[in-house]
Amino acid sequence: MKKRSSGKKRHVVAWVNKAEWDQVLEYLYSKDSSLQRYALHRISAWKGRYANSTPVAVDCTADLVRCQVLDRSGQLDGDDLVLLYGAALVRFVNLITERQQGRVAKPLRRLAGKLNIPEWVVDLRHDFTHRKLPTLKWCRKGCKVVLEWLQQEYWSRQLGGGPNEDWESESDGEDEETDLKQQGDELIARQKEMEAYKNARELLISYEKEQYQAFDGLPGGHERNMWPAPFADMSWLLGEIKQFALQSSNLLVDVLLEDGFLVPTVEQLETLSCDTSNADPRLPQTFLRFWLPLLKMLNSPSFIHLLLEKLFVELKLLAAEPNSHRVLYISAWISEIIFCNSNKFEYHFETKGQKKARMKDRIFVNRIQLRWQQLLSACLDAPCVNTPHLLRLILDDMEHPLPLETRERLLQLCSIYTQIQHSDFETSPEHKQQPIYTLESLHEKLQQSRRHGHAWHSSADAERSEPSPQESKWADVQAEKAKLLRGSPWQLCTDKVFWKNYPLGKVPGQSDDPSCLMVENYTPMTVFDQPVELESSTTHSVPGVMAAVRTAEGLLWNHSDVNKLKSGLQLF
C-alpha cells in the first residue's frame, strides 16, 4: 500500500487572505446583482494571477453566476439566455468529469454518478449538445442545482484551509486500481466483440459465395426460379452459423440487417436477375430462396421474435428516409415473416399439392405465438409508407383480434399520419366516403353536397307541383271548414302551431288586454220579448221583495229568479 504523507500540502493561491475568500464566496451566492458583479471582478483578478491554473470549480461558478446576473438584468431575451446557460452547463459537465476519464472513454452518467451530480443535469447537457434546446425554466433550474453542488463539494471544503481538489481526481490508491481493472475488462470485452463481429461477417459472406456458385450453375430462363437444395459441403457452414447463433444471436441478426445481406444492393439484385423496380413491400422470389436455407436452419421462436424486433427498430431508425431502398426490404422481410405465420381460412380447402408448394417457400411452417401487442406497438412507432400494409397483416393475424371499429380507427389514423389513401386497404364501403384528409378533398365534397342539395330541392319542387290524392283530399276538407266560418270573426289556422304551449282560450300573438277579444260588428238579441229589470242587492232588505233563500246547503235560486237573470243577457 502507498503511504500518504501526514503533513499538509501547501498551495499558492490567488486571493490575499481568507477574508477575501469569504467575501467573494458570500457575494457569489448573494441575491444582489451588484454584489455578484463585484465577486466576478475579484475572480477575474484571480484568473490573471493564476494564468492557466485557475481551479475548475472557481471558473465554472463564475460562468454560472454571470448567467444569473445577465438574466436578472433583463438585457437579453429568452433564446439568448438559453444559449448562455447552455454553454455554462456544458462546460461544467465536461470540465468536472474530464479528469475522471481514463484511456478508455467512459459514459458521462457513470462519471457524474461517482461525483454525486444529478443524472438529469447530464441529460440536460446532452440535450444542449445533440438535441432540441431545453426551455429557459430548465436552464435556470440546472444553474441553481449546479451552483448548490459547487458550494457543497468545493467552496465549503476550502473554509478550513487551502483548496482540496480530491473531488476532481479520486482515482488514486484503490480507486485507481479499480479503474485500471475496469478499463482492462472493457478493452477485452471490446476486442471479443470485434472478433465475433468479424467472424459473423466472414460466415455470412462464405454462405453468399456458396449460394452464388449454386445460382451460376442453374440453367437460364424460368428454371432459375427453382432453387436447388444446399450442397453437401455447405452443411458444415450452416452448422457453424447455427453454433454462432446459439452464442451471440443478437450480433448475428445485426450483421444480417446490414447492407449486402438481407438488404441487398442493386448489384446483388442484378446478379440474381431480380426486378429492381418493385415498389411493393414484397421480396423477389429468387432473393427469398437465396436466404431460405440459412433462415430455415436458424428457425426458432426466439430467433423469429428477435429478428422481428430488430427489423422494427431498424425501420424506426429510417424515419428520415421513408422511401429508401432499405425501408422497402426491411418492410418486405417483416411482411414475409408475418405472412408465414398466417393461418387464413382460405387455406383450409387447398389440396395437398397446393399446400406443399405454398410451404416450400416459407421460412417456418408451424404457427408461432408471436408477441402481438409488442408488434402492434412497434409497427405504430415506426411509421413509413409501408406501415398500413404491415398494420393490416398484424391486425388480421392476431390471436385475440381487436374490435372491428378499433381496427378501422387505427387504419384511418395510420393513413392520416403516413399520408396514404385509406381506401386502398379498407374493407367496408361505408368508410370510403368518410375520411377527408386534405383541403382540396374538403372543397370537392362541399361542391358535391351543394349539387346534391340543388338536385334534391328541384325534385322536391317537382313533387310539390303534382299533389298526391291524400293532399287533394286534405285541401278539400280545409276549404269546407273555411267556407263554414265565412263571415264569422273566426278563421281557420293553417300554420303549424304547438298548441300545447298555449293555455285554453288564448291564441298565438294575442295580447293580455281583454279588449282584444271584442269584435267590431255584432247584432244585439234579447232572450225574452219583455226585459225584466234586475233588482240590486240593496233592495233585498226592502219589505215585499223576495230575496234569495239561504239554506244550510248554500245559496239557492228559484225558477223565477233564474228567469229574471236570463232576461238581462244579450247574445252577440
C-alpha positions in Angstrom: 0.0 0.0 0.0 1.2 3.5 -0.8 1.7 5.6 2.3 0.2 9.1 2.4 2.1 11.9 3.9 0.7 13.2 7.2 1.8 16.8 6.5 -0.5 19.4 4.9 0.1 20.2 1.3 0.9 23.8 0.6 -0.6 25.6 -2.4 0.0 29.1 -3.9 -3.4 30.8 -4.1 -4.5 34.0 -5.9 -6.5 35.6 -3.1 -4.9 37.8 -0.5 -6.2 36.2 2.6 -9.1 34.1 4.0 -11.2 37.3 4.5 -11.2 38.0 0.7 -12.1 34.3 0.1 -15.0 34.5 2.4 -16.2 37.8 1.0 -16.1 36.5 -2.6 -18.0 33.4 -1.6 -20.7 35.4 0.2 -21.1 37.8 -2.7 -21.3 35.0 -5.3 -24.3 33.4 -3.6 -26.0 36.7 -2.8 -29.3 37.7 -4.4 -28.0 41.2 -5.1 -26.7 41.5 -8.6 -24.3 44.3 -7.7 -22.6 42.2 -5.1 -22.4 39.3 -7.6 -20.7 41.6 -10.1 -18.1 42.6 -7.5 -17.4 39.0 -6.8 -17.0 38.3 -10.6 -14.5 41.2 -10.8 -12.4 39.7 -8.0 -12.5 36.2 -9.7 -11.3 37.9 -12.9 -8.3 39.2 -10.9 -7.7 35.7 -9.6 -7.6 34.4 -13.1 -5.0 36.9 -14.1 -2.8 35.7 -11.2 -3.5 32.0 -11.8 -2.9 32.2 -15.5 -3.9 28.7 -16.8 -4.1 27.1 -13.4 -7.5 28.5 -12.2 -9.4 25.9 -10.3 -12.1 24.3 -12.4 -14.8 24.9 -9.7 -14.0 28.6 -9.5 -14.2 29.0 -13.2 -17.5 27.1 -13.5 -19.0 29.1 -10.6 -18.1 32.4 -12.2 -19.7 31.3 -15.5 -22.9 30.3 -13.9 -23.2 33.4 -11.7 -22.6 35.5 -14.7 -25.6 33.9 -16.4 -27.7 34.7 -13.4 -26.6 38.4 -13.4 -27.4 38.8 -17.1 -30.7 37.0 -16.6 -31.8 39.4 -13.8 -30.6 42.5 -15.8 -33.3 42.0 -18.5 -30.9 42.9 -21.3 -31.2 39.5 -23.1 -34.2 37.7 -24.4 -35.1 34.1 -23.8 -33.2 32.5 -26.7 -30.0 34.3 -25.8 -30.3 33.3 -22.2 -30.8 29.6 -23.1 -27.7 29.6 -25.2 -25.8 31.4 -22.4 -26.9 28.9 -19.7 -26.3 26.0 -22.1 -22.7 27.0 -22.7 -22.1 27.3 -18.9 -23.7 23.9 -18.1 -22.0 22.0 -20.9 -18.7 23.5 -19.8 -19.3 22.5 -16.2 -20.1 18.8 -17.0 -17.2 18.5 -19.4 -14.6 20.1 -17.1 -15.7 18.3 -13.9 -15.8 14.8 -15.5 -12.7 15.3 -17.7 -10.2 14.2 -15.0 -12.2 11.1 -14.3 -11.7 9.8 -17.9 -9.1 7.2 -18.4 -7.6 5.7 -21.5 -10.9 4.2 -22.5 -13.8 6.7 -22.6 -16.5 6.1 -20.0 -20.1 7.3 -20.1 -20.7 10.7 -18.6 -23.6 9.4 -16.5 -21.3 6.9 -14.7 -18.7 9.5 -14.0 -21.3 12.1 -12.8 -22.8 9.4 -10.6 -19.5 9.0 -8.8 -19.3 12.7 -8.2 -23.0 12.9 -6.9 -24.0 15.1 -9.8 -27.7 14.5 -10.7 -28.3 12.4 -13.8 -30.8 14.9 -15.2 -28.1 17.5 -15.3 -26.0 15.3 -17.6 -29.2 14.7 -19.7 -29.6 18.5 -19.9 -26.1 18.8 -21.2 -26.9 16.0 -23.8 -29.9 18.0 -25.0 -27.9 21.1 -25.4 -25.3 19.2 -27.4 -27.2 16.8 -29.6 -31.0 17.5 -29.4 -33.5 20.3 -29.1 -32.6 23.1 -26.8 -34.3 22.9 -23.4 -36.6 25.6 -22.1 -35.4 28.6 -20.1 -37.1 27.2 -17.0 -34.9 24.1 -17.0 -31.8 26.1 -17.7 -32.4 28.2 -14.6 -33.2 25.1 -12.5 -30.0 23.4 -13.8 -27.9 26.5 -13.0 -29.3 26.7 -9.4 -28.7 23.0 -8.7 -25.1 23.1 -10.1 -24.3 26.2 -8.0 -25.5 24.4 -4.9 -23.4 21.4 -5.8 -20.3 23.6 -6.3 -20.9 25.3 -3.0 -21.2 22.0 -1.1 -18.5 20.0 -2.9 -15.9 22.7 -3.4 -16.4 26.1 -1.7 -17.5 24.7 1.7 -14.5 22.4 1.8 -12.0 25.3 1.4 -13.0 27.2 4.5 -10.7 25.2 6.8 -7.5 25.6 4.7 -6.2 25.6 1.2 -8.0 24.2 -1.8 -8.6 20.5 -1.7 -9.2 19.1 -5.2 -9.6 15.5 -4.3 -13.1 15.7 -5.7 -11.6 16.4 -9.1 -9.3 13.4 -9.1 -10.4 10.5 -7.0 -8.6 7.8 -9.0 -5.7 7.2 -6.6 -4.9 4.3 -4.4 -7.6 1.6 -4.5 -9.8 3.6 -6.8 -7.1 3.9 -9.4 -6.6 0.1 -9.3 -10.3 -0.5 -9.7 -10.4 1.9 -12.6 -7.5 0.2 -14.3 -9.2 -3.2 -13.8 -12.4 -1.9 -15.3 -10.6 -0.4 -18.2 -8.8 -3.7 -18.9 -12.1 -5.7 -18.7 -13.8 -3.2 -21.1 -10.9 -3.5 -23.5 -11.0 -7.3 -23.5 -14.8 -7.3 -24.0 -14.4 -4.8 -26.9 -11.8 -7.0 -28.5 -14.0 -10.1 -28.2 -16.9 -8.2 -29.7 -14.9 -7.1 -32.6 -13.6 -10.6 -33.2 -17.2 -12.0 -33.0 -18.4 -9.4 -35.4 -15.6 -10.2 -37.9 -16.4 -13.9 -37.6 -20.1 -13.3 -38.3 -19.4 -11.3 -41.4 -17.0 -14.0 -42.7 -19.5 -16.8 -42.1 -22.3 -14.9 -43.9 -20.0 -13.9 -46.8 -19.0 -17.5 -47.2 -22.6 -18.5 -47.3 -23.3 -15.9 -50.0 -20.4 -17.2 -52.1 -21.7 -20.8 -52.0 -25.2 -19.6 -53.0 -23.9 -17.5 -55.9 -22.0 -20.6 -57.1 -25.1 -22.6 -57.0 -27.1 -19.9 -58.8 -24.5 -19.7 -61.6 -24.8 -23.5 -62.1 -28.5 -23.2 -62.8 -29.8 -23.1 -66.4 -31.2 -19.8 -67.6 -34.8 -18.9 -68.2 -37.6 -19.7 -65.8 -35.9 -22.7 -64.4 -33.6 -20.4 -62.4 -36.5 -19.7 -60.0 -36.3 -23.4 -58.9 -33.5 -23.1 -56.4 -31.7 -26.3 -55.6 -31.2 -27.9 -52.2 -28.0 -26.8 -50.4 -24.8 -28.6 -51.4 -23.4 -31.2 -49.1 -20.2 -29.2 -48.4 -22.4 -26.3 -47.2 -23.8 -28.3 -44.3 -20.7 -27.6 -42.2 -21.0 -23.8 -42.9 -24.7 -23.8 -41.8 -23.6 -25.7 -38.7 -21.0 -23.1 -37.9 -23.6 -20.3 -38.3 -26.1 -22.1 -36.1 -23.4 -22.6 -33.4 -22.5 -18.9 -33.6 -26.2 -18.0 -33.3 -26.5 -20.0 -30.1 -23.7 -18.0 -28.6 -24.5 -14.5 -30.0 -27.8 -14.3 -31.8 -28.1 -10.5 -31.3 -24.8 -9.9 -33.1 -25.7 -12.3 -35.9 -29.0 -10.5 -36.5 -27.3 -7.1 -36.5 -24.9 -8.3 -39.2 -27.8 -9.9 -41.2 -29.5 -6.5 -41.3 -26.5 -4.7 -42.8 -26.5 -3.7 -46.5 -25.4 -6.6 -48.7 -27.1 -9.4 -46.7 -30.8 -9.4 -46.0 -30.9 -5.9 -47.5 -29.4 -6.5 -51.0 -27.5 -4.0 -53.1 -28.6 -3.2 -56.6 -25.6 -5.2 -57.9 -26.7 -8.3 -56.0 -30.3 -8.0 -57.3 -29.0 -7.7 -60.9 -26.8 -10.7 -60.4 -29.8 -12.7 -59.2 -31.9 -11.4 -62.1 -34.4 -9.8 -59.7 -36.6 -6.9 -60.6 -35.2 -3.7 -59.0 -38.3 -1.5 -59.8 -40.6 -3.2 -57.4 -42.3 -0.6 -55.1 -44.4 -3.0 -53.1 -43.1 -4.5 -49.8 -42.6 -7.9 -51.3 -39.4 -10.0 -51.6 -38.4 -11.2 -55.1 -38.9 -15.0 -55.2 -35.2 -15.6 -56.2 -33.9 -13.5 -53.4 -36.1 -15.2 -50.9 -34.9 -18.6 -51.9 -31.3 -17.3 -51.8 -31.6 -17.0 -48.0 -34.2 -19.7 -47.2 -31.6 -22.4 -46.3 -30.0 -20.2 -43.7 -33.2 -18.9 -42.2 -34.8 -22.3 -42.0 -31.8 -23.6 -40.2 -32.0 -20.7 -37.7 -35.8 -21.1 -37.3 -36.9 -21.0 -33.7 -39.5 -18.8 -31.9 -36.8 -16.9 -30.0 -34.9 -16.1 -33.2 -38.1 -15.1 -35.0 -39.0 -12.8 -32.2 -35.5 -11.3 -32.1 -35.5 -10.8 -35.9 -38.9 -9.0 -35.9 -37.8 -6.8 -33.0 -34.6 -5.8 -34.8 -36.4 -5.2 -38.1 -38.9 -2.8 -36.5 -36.1 -1.0 -34.6 -34.3 -0.6 -37.9 -37.4 0.7 -39.6 -37.8 3.3 -36.9 -34.3 4.5 -37.3 -35.0 5.0 -41.0 -37.9 7.5 -40.3 -36.0 10.3 -42.2 -35.8 8.1 -45.3 -39.4 6.8 -45.8 -39.0 5.9 -49.5 -35.5 4.4 -49.4 -34.4 1.1 -50.8 -33.5 -0.1 -47.3 -37.0 0.7 -46.0 -38.6 -1.3 -48.8 -36.6 -4.5 -48.0 -36.9 -4.2 -44.2 -40.7 -3.9 -44.6 -40.7 -6.8 -47.1 -38.9 -9.1 -44.5 -41.4 -8.1 -41.8 -44.3 -8.8 -44.2 -42.8 -12.2 -45.2 -42.4 -13.4 -41.6 -45.9 -12.4 -40.6 -47.3 -14.0 -43.7 -45.5 -17.2 -42.9 -47.4 -17.2 -39.5 -50.8 -16.7 -41.0 -53.4 -19.4 -40.9 -56.2 -18.0 -43.0 -59.5 -19.6 -43.7 -59.0 -19.9 -47.5 -56.0 -22.3 -46.9 -58.3 -24.9 -45.3 -59.7 -26.1 -48.7 -56.5 -26.4 -50.7 -55.1 -29.7 -51.9 -52.0 -31.4 -50.6 -50.1 -30.4 -53.7 -51.1 -26.8 -53.3 -50.2 -26.8 -49.6 -46.8 -28.4 -50.4 -46.0 -25.8 -53.0 -47.0 -23.0 -50.6 -45.0 -24.3 -47.7 -41.9 -24.7 -49.8 -41.0 -21.0 -49.8 -41.9 -20.3 -46.2 -39.3 -19.5 -43.5 -41.1 -21.6 -40.9 -44.1 -23.9 -41.3 -45.7 -24.2 -37.8 -47.5 -21.3 -36.4 -45.6 -19.3 -33.7 -47.2 -17.5 -30.8 -45.9 -14.0 -31.7 -46.0 -11.1 -29.2 -48.8 -9.3 -30.9 -49.1 -6.3 -28.6 -45.4 -5.6 -28.9 -45.5 -6.0 -32.6 -48.5 -3.6 -32.9 -46.8 -1.0 -30.8 -43.5 -1.4 -32.7 -45.4 -1.1 -36.0 -47.2 2.1 -35.0 -43.9 3.5 -33.5 -42.1 3.2 -36.9 -44.4 4.9 -39.5 -43.4 4.7 -43.1 -45.1 4.3 -46.5 -45.5 0.5 -45.8 -47.0 0.8 -42.3 -50.6 0.5 -43.5 -49.8 -2.8 -45.2 -47.9 -4.2 -42.2 -50.6 -3.0 -39.8 -53.2 -4.8 -41.8 -51.2 -8.0 -41.6 -50.8 -7.8 -37.9 -54.4 -6.9 -37.2 -55.6 -9.8 -39.4 -53.4 -12.4 -37.8 -53.7 -11.5 -34.1 -54.6 -14.3 -31.7 -57.2 -12.1 -30.0 -58.3 -9.6 -32.7 -59.3 -6.1 -31.8 -62.9 -5.0 -32.4 -63.7 -4.0 -35.9 -64.3 -0.4 -35.0 -60.9 -0.1 -33.3 -59.2 -1.7 -36.2 -60.8 0.8 -38.6 -59.8 3.7 -36.4 -56.2 2.5 -36.2 -56.1 2.2 -40.0 -57.6 5.6 -40.5 -55.1 7.2 -38.1 -52.3 5.4 -39.8 -53.4 6.7 -43.2 -53.6 10.3 -41.8 -50.1 10.0 -40.3 -48.5 8.4 -43.3 -50.5 10.4 -45.9 -51.6 7.3 -47.7 -55.1 6.7 -49.0 -57.1 4.5 -46.6 -59.4 3.4 -49.4 -56.6 1.1 -50.8 -56.8 -1.3 -47.9 -60.2 -0.8 -46.2 -63.0 -3.4 -46.4 -66.2 -1.6 -45.6 -67.6 0.5 -48.4 -69.2 3.0 -45.9 -65.7 4.3 -44.9 -64.7 5.1 -48.5 -66.6 8.4 -48.4 -65.9 9.3 -44.8 -62.3 10.4 -44.5 -61.3 13.9 -45.7 -57.6 14.5 -45.3 -56.8 17.5 -47.5 -58.3 20.9 -48.2 -58.9 20.0 -51.8 -61.0 17.0 -50.9 -62.9 19.1 -48.5 -63.8 21.7 -51.2 -64.7 18.9 -53.6 -67.0 17.2 -51.1 -68.6 20.6 -50.4 -69.3 21.2 -54.1 -70.8 17.7 -54.4 -73.1 18.3 -51.4 -74.3 21.6 -52.9 -75.0 19.9 -56.3 -76.8 17.1 -54.4 -78.8 19.6 -52.4 -79.8 21.6 -55.5 -80.9 18.4 -57.2 -82.9 17.4 -54.1 -84.7 20.8 -54.0 -85.5 20.5 -57.7 -87.0 17.1 -57.3 -88.9 18.3 -54.2 -90.4 21.3 -56.2 -91.4 18.9 -58.9 -93.2 16.7 -56.4 -95.0 19.7 -54.9 -96.3 20.7 -58.4 -98.1 17.4 -58.6 -100.1 16.9 -55.4 -100.9 13.4 -54.3 -104.5 12.1 -53.8 -104.1 12.4 -50.0 -103.0 16.0 -50.2 -106.0 16.8 -52.5 -108.4 15.3 -50.0 -106.9 17.3 -47.1 -107.2 20.5 -49.1 -110.9 19.9 -49.7 -111.5 19.4 -46.0 -109.7 22.6 -45.2 -111.7 24.5 -47.8 -115.0 23.3 -46.4 -114.1 24.4 -42.9 -113.1 27.8 -44.2 -116.5 28.1 -46.0 -118.4 27.4 -42.8 -116.6 30.2 -41.0 -117.0 32.7 -43.8 -118.5 36.0 -42.4 -117.6 35.0 -38.9 -114.9 36.8 -36.8 -113.1 33.5 -36.5 -110.9 32.0 -39.2 -109.1 28.7 -39.8 -105.5 28.5 -38.7 -103.3 26.8 -41.3 -100.0 27.4 -39.6 -98.1 24.7 -37.7 -98.6 25.8 -34.1 -97.6 23.9 -31.0 -100.9 24.4 -29.2 -99.6 22.6 -26.1 -97.6 25.7 -25.4 -100.7 28.0 -25.1 -103.5 27.8 -22.4 -107.1 27.3 -23.3 -108.8 30.4 -24.7 -105.6 32.0 -25.9 -104.1 32.1 -29.4 -100.6 32.9 -30.7 -99.9 36.7 -30.8 -102.8 37.6 -28.5 -102.1 40.3 -26.0 -103.1 40.3 -22.4 -105.6 43.2 -22.9 -109.2 41.8 -22.6 -110.4 44.4 -25.2 -108.7 42.5 -27.9 -111.5 39.9 -27.8 -114.2 42.4 -28.7 -115.4 42.1 -32.3 -116.1 45.1 -34.5 -119.6 44.1 -35.8 -122.3 42.4 -33.8 -126.1 42.3 -33.5 -127.8 42.5 -30.0 -130.6 40.0 -29.5 -132.8 39.6 -26.3 -133.8 36.3 -24.9 -137.3 37.4 -24.0 -139.5 39.9 -25.6 -140.1 41.8 -22.3 -136.9 42.5 -20.5 -137.0 42.3 -16.7 -135.1 44.7 -14.6 -132.7 43.2 -12.2 -133.0 44.2 -8.6 -129.9 45.3 -6.8 -128.7 43.7 -3.7 -129.8 46.8 -1.7 -133.5 46.1 -2.4 -133.3 42.7 -0.7 -133.9 44.3 2.6 -137.0 46.1 1.3 -140.2 44.6 2.6 -142.3 42.9 0.0 -139.4 41.9 -2.3 -138.4 38.3 -2.3 -134.7 37.7 -1.8 -132.6 34.6 -2.4 -133.2 31.9 0.1 -130.1 30.9 2.1 -130.2 27.4 3.4 -127.8 25.3 5.3 -126.6 23.8 2.0 -125.8 27.2 0.4 -127.5 29.9 -1.7 -130.4 28.6 -3.8 -132.3 30.3 -6.7 -135.9 29.5 -7.6 -137.3 29.4 -11.2 -138.5 33.0 -11.1 -135.0 34.2 -10.1 -133.4 32.3 -12.9 -135.8 33.8 -15.5 -135.0 37.3 -14.3 -131.3 36.6 -14.8 -131.8 35.3 -18.3 -133.9 38.2 -19.4 -131.0 40.5 -18.9 -128.5 38.5 -21.0 -127.6 39.6 -24.6 -126.0 37.4 -27.2 -123.6 38.9 -29.8 
